[in-house]
C-alpha cells in the first residue's frame, strides 16, 4: 500500500513555507513508520507506546513552539501541522504531546521561576520527564469557575486540597501543573513534582486526590513544591467523551469532550 501523501483540495500548501512543509513531512513519516504499524495492537492490549516518547523528544515535538531550553522554536503553523499529522496516526498520542508541550511546558515557560524552567523544561523537552495538567474535576468538569480545589497559604507554604479526574498522563507524570483557587478566589497553576508511582504501561488517564499537599511558595503562577504526598487512585468513572484509539478502556479514556486537563 502506498504511503499517505496528504490531500489538498484548497491549495493550502501554497501558503506554507519550506520549513513548515519539512516539519509536516517529518511528522508524517514518523506516523507512517512508528505509529500506524503498532497502534492497533496497543489499543487492543490497553497499553500506551511509551517507547515512542524519547523519539518524540528527539524530533523536537515536545514544546515545539517554545524558544530555548532545547526546544525546537518552530512557528505556530509548523506546530499545528505537526500535531495534525500525529492526530491522523492516533488521537491519544497527539493529546499526550499537546499536554506535554502546551499545558505543562508552556505554563512553566511563561509563569515559572528561573529555577523551575531550568529544572523541568529541558527534561520535558527530551521526554525524560512527563507532565500532566490538573484542571478537570469530577464535580464541574473543566469549568474553572466551579473549581473546588483550593490552595491555602500557611506560612511560607501552600496546602493544596481537592480532587482531579480524567487527567492525561496523570498516572505516569513526574510533574503536575495543578489548577486551584487561592484565598483571593483567583485561579492559579501550581507546579507539583512527584515520583512516578505507576508502571510505563499504566493507563495515561487518572483520578487523583490532592488532599493536604504542602507546597513551597515561589512565583505566582507555577509554584515550586515538595515531593508528592497524595494518594492517586485509578480512574473508575467515565468522563463523557469519545474514546481515542489508544484509550486503555472506556473508563480510562484520554479523550475529552471539553477542554483538556
Residue pairs with C-beta under 8 A, 6 or more apart in sequence:
3 32
4 28
4 31
4 32
4 88
6 28
13 21
16 24
16 77
16 81
19 74
19 75
19 78
20 75
20 77
20 78
20 81
23 74
23 78
23 81
23 82
24 78
24 81
24 82
24 84
24 85
26 59
26 82
27 59
27 61
27 81
27 82
27 85
27 86
28 85
30 55
30 59
30 85
31 85
31 86
31 88
31 89
32 89
34 52
34 55
35 49
35 52
35 86
35 89
35 90
35 93
36 89
38 49
39 49
39 89
39 90
39 93
39 245
39 246
40 245
42 48
42 49
42 246
43 245
43 246
43 247
46 203
46 248
46 249
47 201
47 248
48 92
48 96
48 200
48 201
48 202
48 203
48 204
48 246
48 248
49 93
49 246
50 172
50 200
50 201
52 93
53 127
53 130
54 126
54 127
54 128
56 62
56 97
56 127
57 125
57 126
57 127
57 128
58 126
60 71
60 72
60 74
60 125
61 72
61 82
61 86
61 97
61 101
62 71
62 97
62 100
62 101
62 105
62 124
62 125
62 126
62 127
63 69
63 71
63 72
63 100
63 101
63 105
63 106
63 109
63 121
63 124
63 125
64 71
64 72
64 74
64 78
64 79
64 82
64 101
65 71
65 72
65 73
65 74
65 75
65 76
65 78
65 79
65 101
66 73
66 101
66 105
66 106
66 109
66 121
67 73
68 121
69 109
69 117
69 118
69 121
69 122
69 125
70 121
70 122
70 125
70 126
71 105
71 121
71 125
74 82
83 94
83 97
83 98
86 93
86 94
86 97
87 94
90 244
90 245
90 246
91 244
91 245
91 246
91 255
92 204
92 244
92 245
92 246
92 247
92 254
92 255
93 246
95 168
95 244
95 254
95 255
95 256
95 260
96 168
96 169
96 204
96 254
98 260
99 131
99 132
99 133
99 168
99 169
99 260
99 261
100 124
100 127
100 130
100 131
100 169
103 131
103 133
103 177
103 260
103 261
104 124
104 131
104 132
104 133
104 175
104 177
105 120
105 121
105 124
105 125
105 131
107 133
107 177
107 189
107 191
107 221
107 222
108 116
108 117
108 120
108 121
108 124
108 177
108 191
108 222
109 117
109 121
110 221
111 189
111 219
111 220
111 221
111 222
112 120
112 191
112 218
112 219
112 221
112 222
113 218
113 219
113 222
113 224
115 218
115 224
116 191
116 218
116 219
116 222
116 224
120 129
120 131
120 175
120 191
123 129
123 174
124 130
124 131
124 175
129 174
129 175
130 169
130 172
130 173
130 174
130 175
130 196
131 169
131 173
131 174
131 175
131 176
131 177
132 167
132 168
132 169
132 170
132 173
132 175
132 176
132 177
132 206
133 167
133 168
133 176
133 177
133 260
133 261
134 149
134 164
134 167
134 170
134 176
134 177
134 178
134 179
134 208
134 210
134 261
135 142
135 144
135 164
135 179
135 259
135 260
135 261
136 142
136 164
136 165
136 166
136 167
136 239
136 256
136 258
136 261
137 146
137 147
137 148
137 149
137 162
137 163
137 164
137 165
138 163
138 165
138 207
138 237
139 146
139 148
140 146
140 147
140 148
141 239
141 258
142 256
142 258
142 259
142 260
142 261
143 258
144 179
144 187
147 162
147 179
147 180
147 181
147 187
148 162
148 163
148 181
149 160
149 161
149 162
149 163
149 164
149 178
149 179
149 180
149 181
149 210
150 160
150 161
150 162
150 180
150 181
150 182
151 158
151 159
151 160
151 180
151 181
151 182
151 188
151 190
151 215
152 158
152 159
152 161
152 182
152 183
153 182
153 183
153 217
156 216
156 217
157 214
157 215
157 216
157 217
158 190
158 214
158 215
158 216
158 217
158 223
159 212
159 213
159 214
159 215
160 178
160 180
160 190
160 192
160 210
160 212
160 213
160 215
161 210
161 211
161 212
161 213
162 180
162 210
162 211
163 207
163 208
163 209
163 210
163 211
164 170
164 178
164 207
164 208
164 210
165 206
165 207
165 208
165 235
165 237
165 239
166 205
166 207
166 235
166 239
166 241
166 253
166 256
167 176
167 205
167 206
167 207
167 208
167 261
168 204
168 205
168 254
168 260
168 261
169 204
170 176
170 204
170 205
170 206
170 207
170 208
170 232
171 197
171 198
171 202
171 203
171 204
171 205
171 206
171 232
171 234
172 196
172 198
172 200
172 202
172 204
173 194
173 196
174 193
174 194
174 195
174 196
175 191
175 192
175 193
175 194
176 191
176 192
176 194
176 228
177 189
177 190
177 191
177 192
177 222
178 189
178 190
178 192
178 210
179 187
179 188
179 189
179 190
179 261
180 187
180 188
180 190
181 187
181 188
182 188
188 220
188 221
188 223
189 221
189 222
189 223
190 215
190 222
190 223
190 225
191 222
191 223
191 224
191 225
192 213
192 215
192 225
192 228
193 225
193 226
193 227
193 228
194 227
194 228
195 227
195 228
197 228
197 232
198 232
203 234
203 235
203 248
203 249
203 252
204 246
204 248
204 252
204 254
205 235
205 247
205 248
205 252
205 253
205 254
206 232
206 233
206 234
206 235
206 252
207 232
207 233
207 234
207 235
207 236
207 237
208 230
208 231
208 232
208 233
209 230
209 231
209 232
209 233
210 230
211 230
211 231
212 229
212 230
213 225
213 228
213 229
213 230
214 226
214 229
215 223
215 224
215 225
215 226
216 223
216 224
216 225
216 226
217 223
217 224
218 224
234 252
235 251
235 252
236 251
237 251
238 250
238 251
238 253
239 253
239 256
239 257
240 257
241 253
241 255
241 256
241 257
242 253
242 255
242 257
243 250
243 253
243 255
244 253
244 254
244 255
246 254
247 253
247 254
247 255
